[in-house]
Amino acid sequence: MKNWYSVINKKTENILSSIKTHAFITELINGTLPNDVFVFYINQDALYLSEYKKILAAVGTKCSNDDDTQFFLDSATGIIYVENALHQQFLKNEKLTEETSPSCELYISYLSRLTHTCSLEEALAAVLPCFTIYKQIGDYILSKQDNNSNNPYKDWINTYSGEDFEKSVKKAIAITNKYAESASPNVLEKMNKAFIKASKLEWLFWDSAYNKEKWKI
Ligand SMILES: Cc1ncc(CO)c(N)n1
């Protein structure tokens, strides 16, 4: 199938718009998101990213094309820098937890399971929303900023609406589309499921941060 991403992107428009209208995002846009909620989110995101980078490296080693492998290994390395920057800026002087929230754990575990026990095509489809949704949400938030300099979260906003991230998102889409081109209908169906599930988990991640989700026991 040609241009698989544009088809699945359309199919998941409802998930993207649910993220755009989520209180976490609307309050991030107008700068009223409570600091403790943002800190909870960044703390969980740091825990998420430290596993996600290993997942990207694993996806990279599954690719047979050298350029594709390099891309995922570079993305994994890039995440280490992002993590450190976010840590230093938003988490200094904060009390942090090492315990992943249930939704964070679920997202990491889902990606890890697909990467290690399913086909490369499914793994590629599962990790893609982390790129594409953050790009779309980053651009959306930036488009709603009249005076970005007053927003306490502007550095976070600029990270995901920037050009470097855009290049990387385009490349991730191109690689996944290339594999989809020669995939069977059965594999394409599995790729769709993985992309949809991971997109829902993106929504859940914001929602769980907004509610400062705890383990019930
Ligand atoms: C949960 C989540 N998904 C995607 C990204 C973008 O890398 C992120 N930082 N966190």
The ligand as an SDF file (V2000), in Angstrom:
LIG
                    3D

 10 10  0  0  0  0  0  0  0  0999 V2000
    4.4130    9.9870   25.9190 C   0  0  0  0  0  0  0  0  0  0  0  0
    5.2990   10.6260   24.9060 C   0  0  0  0  0  0  0  0  0  0  0  0
    5.0970   10.3560   23.6110 N   0  0  0  0  0  0  0  0  0  0  0  0
    5.8790   10.9360   22.6650 C   0  0  0  0  0  0  0  0  0  0  0  0
    6.9000   11.8040   23.0360 C   0  0  0  0  0  0  0  0  0  0  0  0
    7.7440   12.4720   21.9860 C   0  0  0  0  0  0  0  0  0  0  0  0
    9.0100   11.9840   21.9630 O   0  0  0  0  0  0  0  0  0  0  0  0
    7.0900   12.0410   24.4090 C   0  0  0  0  0  0  0  0  0  0  0  0
    8.0660   12.8790   24.8460 N   0  0  0  0  0  0  0  0  0  0  0  0
    6.2690   11.4510   25.3200 N   0  0  0  0  0  0  0  0  0  0  0  0
  1  2  1  0
  2  3  1  0
  2 10  2  0
  3  4  2  0
  4  5  1  0
  5  6  1  0
  5  8  2  0
  6  7  1  0
  8  9  1  0
  8 10  1  0
M  END
$$$$
